[in-house]
Each structure stands twice: as C-alpha cells, then as structure tokens.
C-alpha cells in the first residue's frame, strides 16, 4: 500500500455518514451534554459542591436558630469547614479549567493534561488525607467545648476526662495510623479513577517524543 | 455553525479514523462540535483556521478516554476487522480506501493523526503546528508508518498475521 497513491482517493471520496448534519442537527448537538472526561469531572465536582452545600446549610441554620443560639459555636465550626471545602472546590475547579487546551498543538495539550492531572491527583490525595484528622479534631473540640465529660462513654468523652497534656499523644496514637491508612486508600482510589487515563496520555507523549 | 458545516467532512474523517462503531462516531462528532463551539472565542487567527480545526478535532479524539473499552487495542491486531463493515463504497478506488481504513485501524492514535494529515496533503510545516513535533521527527515517523502500512498490506495479501 502506497500512501501517496491513495491521497487522491482519500481527498475525493468524502467519508460522509448516511445522514448529513444540517444546521439544525448541529444546533441540537450543541444542546446535548458533553461527554468529555474533563467536562464530566467538572460536572461531578459541581454535584459534590451542591451536595455539600445542601448538607451543611440546614445544619448551620439549625445550630444558629435552635437551642436559643447556645450552640451557635457549632454552626461557626461548620462555617469554618465549609470555607475550607470552598477553597478545596475552587482549587480543583481551577485545575480542571487548566487541564485542557484543545486549541494547542497535540504535544502541548498532552503535556499540559499530564502535568495538571498529576497536580490534581496530588491535591486530591493530600486534601482527602488531611481532611480526616482535621474533621476528628474539630468534632472533638465541639464535643469537649459544648458537652460535659461522661466517664465510660466513647473516645471523645474519654479524652475529655484525661489531662490536657495527654491529648496530643492520644490523638497521635489514634490518628497517625488512621491518616496513613486513609492516604493509601485515597491513592488507590485516585489511581483507579485516573490511572488508566494518565498512563494512556503518558504513552502517547512518549510516542511523540521518540525519535 | 457555518464553519462546522463547511468542514464537516474533515470531522467525519477524524471520527471514522478513531471510532469503530457508528454510535461512537456520533459521540465523537458531537464532542468535537462542542469543543469547537467552546474554543472558538479563543481563536485569535494566529494560525490558519484549518490548523486550529485539526488541533481541536485531533485533541478531542486522542485525549478522550470514553471509548477505550470499546476500542480495539492498537497493539492487538487480531481484533481488528479486515474492513469496516458499514462503509459501503463500491468500485476499485473505494476498495482501496476500505483497505486503507482497515490498515489505519491497526496504527496508534498518534500515527493515525499523522497519516490523516499526510493524506490531506498538509505540508510538514503545518503538520508541525498541529502535532507539536519537529519536522525532522515527523519525516522519520512518516517513513516508519509508510513501511508499516506496506508490511500490513503484504501480510493481508498473503494471509500472514
């Protein structure tokens, strides 16, 4: 097969489908949802954001309005968490926005996707890992601050009864293995989600770089 | 919309090269149209419109993961059909084109893009702009692809796998 001899055939025979796309059909295509990987990731992120807002907002309002405002501190802690999550979502969204440059050359686009996806994965893993001890400590603070110690109750109450200087040690013994475990679970999960895609992109880039 | 209409055949060709079923082709065509629509405000005319269009179409086709499960692997040639069943072009030239598509199906995604640009008679300067690979490297790659296609045709003719 000689490619040069096929140029004419290629250019004259149009590979048109049975039904051609008219302006109306193209317009209809634009109304549909995009199935691209980055668009889907951004859609999922928006979904997560809506879910978080829908969960936190009633809880915040509840603690502000109920108990005659005596537990408003809990509402403020929820607001603090929500602010941290907002930063998390903003950063993820920025990374997703920067992930694709379809108007760039194939090589630049691949490089950009790989670099941004790696940063995204790192951010995903670390923020997911750090969030766990932060949530534990904040929950403990809420309980210690608002509820009196009850001997023989769960870990939070037991901690309230011990001298303050033992707390960091107890937290370290409990949280370090949990955090390390969560880190590896996150790592496994994120590679399950994006591992194949990133490998495919890396293979393509390597192929383009080969002389 | 007018520009998409004008260049739709080019988009169909990209879809034919990268997808093996009609449903996948339609999905890819839709995705390319959406990407063109989204990216058009950023087109500043630094390059030719066709260069920009090829970039969008090929970037969308290559870096989209959705069809992975349904795409035959480029390394496993045993899964590739000898010709694409729903292409009904009669005549000798058409048969040649069918063979070409069947052979291209066994190339990698990057090689497919290069073959397409070559068949479209794009000069190496423009190919460099689209692919982001320097011209010397492009020439080397094109020679390898030509050799690969020749070998594939021989294999098909003599029934060698």
Interface residues (C-beta under 8 A of the other chain):
Chain A: X1 X2 X3 X6 X7 X9 X10 X11 X13 X14 X15 X16 X17 X20 X21 X22 X23 X26 X27 X29 X30 X32 X34 X35 X36 X37 X100 X101 X102 X103 X104 X105 X106 X107 X108 X109 X110 X113 X196 X197 X200 X201 X204 X207 X208 X211
Chain B: X1 X2 X4 X5 X8 X9 X12 X13 X16 X22 X25 X27 X29 X30 X31 X33 X34 X35 X37 X38 X39 X42 X43 X52 X55 X56 X58 X59 X60 X62 X63 X64 X65 X66 X68 X87 X89 X93 X94 X96 X97 X99 X100 X103 X108 X109 X110 X113 X115 X118 X119 X120 X121 X129 X130 X131 X132 X133 X137 X140 X145 X146 X149 X150 X152 X153
